[in-house]
Amino acid sequence: MNKILVLSSGGIDSTTLVYYFAEIENFEVQPVFFNYGSKHNPKEIESVKQICNILNLELINVDISELTSTIWSNSALINEDRSIPEGYYTQENMSQTIVPFRNGVLISLVSSIAENLGIEYVGIAVHSGDHFIYPDCRPNFIQVMKYAIYRGTENNIKLRAPFVYLNKAEIVKLGYFLRVPYELTWSCYNGRDKHCGRCGTCIERLESFHFNNLTDPVEYEDREYFKNIITKSMKVRSVSEILKLSSSY
């Protein structure tokens, strides 16, 4: 059985990816969590640990916050003097949530860990909803990183990103097919007791359940706000189409 290290944040995307690799592609999965000092990292690690306990997976937990408090200090996700913006990801203020080249850094780090441990594969859960605002989530970036990692490790490490052409509603649909316990996941950029319901990731999460005619099982401070933001429907492909597309990347 092949083993894969999966970048895990405790959110919908990476948790579904853990289940996908374990149940669909029959990998031996080991989640990797990087604490980079964001406001919601304490809630994220709590979710990751619960998922690992359910699946009996060993977690690699790496604290890089001492480094990133300097290199990513301007991001609203980290800087305590900056508020988390409210609204949809296409709004201009959402650029405040960019953590510069975060995926580039984290993919490089997890690839180093993989090579050190003799593990051939690493996985990341970037998806099409990230493409608009985050340049290090786009397919062309992932393709380049695949090549760089493969060549930079003497062809030892292969990067997988099965969701790169899926939208978040399709990930939720796949997750329900795989019986992912979404009630244990955490997405909100504000690390409070409940999801705020107003930040970009909360709105995207709520609309993804909405387009599947499902109710998000986590608690929200404001569960209705997103209805004033979404303006169009989202196409959600069938599970068979989703699996076929995922397997190719």
C-alpha positions in Angstrom: 0.0 0.0 0.0 1.4 3.4 -1.0 1.6 6.1 1.8 0.8 9.7 1.4 1.3 12.8 3.5 -1.8 15.1 3.3 -1.7 18.8 4.2 -4.5 19.0 6.7 -6.1 22.1 8.3 -9.2 20.5 9.8 -11.5 22.2 7.2 -13.9 20.7 4.7 -11.4 20.4 1.8 -8.4 18.8 3.5 -10.6 16.5 5.6 -12.5 15.3 2.5 -9.1 14.7 0.9 -8.0 12.5 3.7 -11.1 10.4 3.3 -10.7 10.4 -0.5 -7.2 9.1 -0.4 -8.0 6.5 2.3 -11.2 5.1 0.9 -11.1 5.8 -2.9 -7.4 5.4 -3.7 -6.5 3.1 -0.9 -3.5 5.1 0.4 -2.1 4.8 3.9 -2.7 8.4 4.9 -0.7 10.5 7.3 -2.1 14.0 7.9 0.4 16.9 8.4 -0.6 20.0 10.2 1.4 23.2 10.1 0.7 25.7 12.9 1.7 29.0 11.1 0.2 31.3 13.8 -3.1 32.2 12.2 -6.1 33.3 14.4 -7.9 30.0 13.7 -5.0 27.6 14.0 -6.1 26.5 17.6 -9.6 25.5 16.2 -8.0 23.8 13.2 -5.7 21.6 15.1 -8.6 20.5 17.4 -10.5 19.4 14.3 -7.5 17.6 12.8 -6.9 15.7 16.0 -10.5 14.6 16.2 -10.4 13.3 12.6 -7.2 11.5 13.2 -8.7 9.8 16.3 -11.8 8.7 14.3 -9.6 7.2 11.5 -6.8 6.0 13.8 -4.3 8.0 11.9 -0.9 9.3 13.1 -0.6 13.1 12.9 2.6 15.0 12.1 2.1 18.4 13.9 4.7 21.0 13.0 4.9 24.5 14.6 6.4 27.1 12.2 4.7 30.1 13.9 7.9 31.6 15.1 9.1 31.9 11.5 5.8 32.9 9.9 5.0 35.6 12.4 7.6 37.5 10.6 7.3 36.5 7.0 3.5 36.5 6.9 2.9 39.3 9.5 0.8 41.5 7.2 -2.0 39.0 6.5 -5.3 39.6 8.3 -5.2 35.9 9.2 -2.2 36.4 11.4 -1.9 40.1 12.3 -3.9 40.8 15.5 -4.3 44.5 14.6 -6.2 43.6 11.4 -9.7 42.4 11.4 -10.9 39.5 9.3 -12.8 41.0 6.4 -16.5 40.1 5.8 -17.9 39.2 2.4 -17.5 37.0 -0.6 -14.1 36.0 -2.0 -14.6 38.1 -5.2 -14.7 41.3 -3.2 -11.7 43.5 -3.1 -11.3 43.4 0.7 -10.7 39.7 0.6 -7.1 40.3 -0.6 -6.4 41.0 3.1 -6.7 37.2 3.7 -3.8 36.3 1.4 -0.9 34.6 3.1 1.9 35.2 0.6 3.0 32.0 -1.2 1.7 30.0 1.7 1.0 26.9 -0.4 4.4 27.2 -2.0 6.0 27.1 1.4 3.8 24.4 2.9 4.1 22.1 -0.2 7.8 22.5 0.0 8.0 21.7 3.7 5.7 18.6 3.4 7.7 17.4 0.5 10.9 17.7 2.5 9.2 15.7 5.3 8.1 13.1 2.8 11.6 12.6 1.4 13.1 12.4 4.8 10.6 9.7 5.8 10.9 7.8 2.5 7.3 8.6 1.5 6.5 8.9 -2.2 3.4 11.0 -2.3 2.1 14.3 -0.8 -1.4 15.7 -1.2 -3.1 19.1 -1.1 -6.8 20.0 -1.3 -6.8 23.2 -3.4 -9.9 23.7 -5.4 -11.4 25.9 -8.1 -13.0 28.3 -5.6 -9.5 29.3 -4.5 -8.4 30.2 -8.0 -9.8 33.7 -8.2 -8.0 35.2 -5.2 -5.1 32.9 -4.3 -2.5 32.5 -7.0 -0.8 29.6 -5.2 -4.0 27.5 -5.6 -4.3 27.7 -9.4 -3.8 24.8 -11.7 -0.8 26.3 -13.5 0.9 26.9 -10.1 0.2 23.3 -8.9 1.5 21.9 -12.2 4.8 23.8 -11.8 5.1 22.8 -8.2 4.6 19.1 -9.2 7.5 19.4 -11.6 9.7 21.3 -9.2 9.2 18.8 -6.4 9.6 15.8 -8.6 12.9 17.1 -10.0 14.1 18.6 -6.7 13.8 15.2 -5.0 15.5 13.1 -7.7 12.0 12.0 -9.0 11.1 10.7 -5.5 8.1 12.8 -4.5 4.9 13.2 -6.4 2.4 15.9 -5.6 -1.3 15.1 -5.8 -4.1 17.7 -6.0 -7.3 15.8 -6.9 -9.7 18.7 -6.2 -8.0 21.4 -8.2 -10.8 21.5 -10.8 -13.6 20.9 -8.4 -15.7 23.6 -6.7 -16.4 23.4 -3.0 -20.0 22.3 -3.4 -18.6 19.3 -5.3 -16.2 18.5 -2.5 -19.1 18.6 0.0 -21.0 16.2 -2.3 -18.1 13.9 -2.4 -17.7 14.2 1.3 -21.2 13.1 2.0 -20.7 10.1 -0.3 -17.6 9.3 1.8 -19.5 10.0 5.1 -17.0 12.7 6.2 -18.0 14.0 9.7 -18.3 17.6 8.7 -19.6 18.5 12.2 -16.0 18.1 13.4 -14.4 20.4 10.8 -13.5 24.0 11.2 -13.3 26.6 8.5 -13.9 30.1 9.9 -11.0 32.6 9.8 -12.1 33.9 13.2 -11.0 31.5 15.9 -14.1 32.0 18.1 -16.4 29.4 19.7 -18.7 29.3 16.7 -18.2 30.0 12.9 -18.9 33.7 12.3 -20.9 33.1 9.1 -19.6 36.3 7.6 -16.0 35.8 6.5 -15.1 34.6 3.1 -14.6 31.0 4.0 -17.8 30.8 6.1 -19.8 32.2 3.2 -18.2 29.8 0.7 -18.8 26.9 3.1 -22.5 27.7 3.7 -23.2 28.2 0.0 -21.6 24.8 -0.7 -24.0 23.0 1.5 -26.9 25.2 0.2 -26.2 24.2 -3.4 -26.4 20.5 -2.3 -29.6 21.1 -0.5 -27.9 20.2 2.8 -27.6 21.9 6.2 -24.1 22.6 7.4 -23.9 20.7 10.8 -21.6 23.2 12.6 -22.8 26.2 14.7 -22.8 29.7 13.3 -23.1 33.2 14.9 -24.9 34.2 11.7 -26.3 31.5 9.5 -28.4 33.8 7.3 -25.9 36.4 6.1 -24.6 34.4 3.2 -28.0 34.4 1.6 -27.6 38.1 0.9 -24.2 37.5 -0.8 -24.7 34.7 -3.2 -26.1 35.8 -6.5 -26.0 32.8 -8.8 -26.2 29.0 -8.8 -23.2 26.7 -8.7 -23.1 23.6 -11.0 -22.5 20.4 -9.0 -21.4 17.4 -11.0 -22.4 13.8 -10.1 -20.2 11.8 -7.8 -19.1 9.6 -10.6 -18.0 12.7 -12.6 -16.3 14.1 -9.5 -14.4 10.8 -8.9 -13.3 10.6 -12.6 -12.0 14.2 -12.6 -10.2 13.7 -9.2 -8.4 10.6 -10.2 -6.7 12.4 -13.1 -4.9 14.9 -10.9 
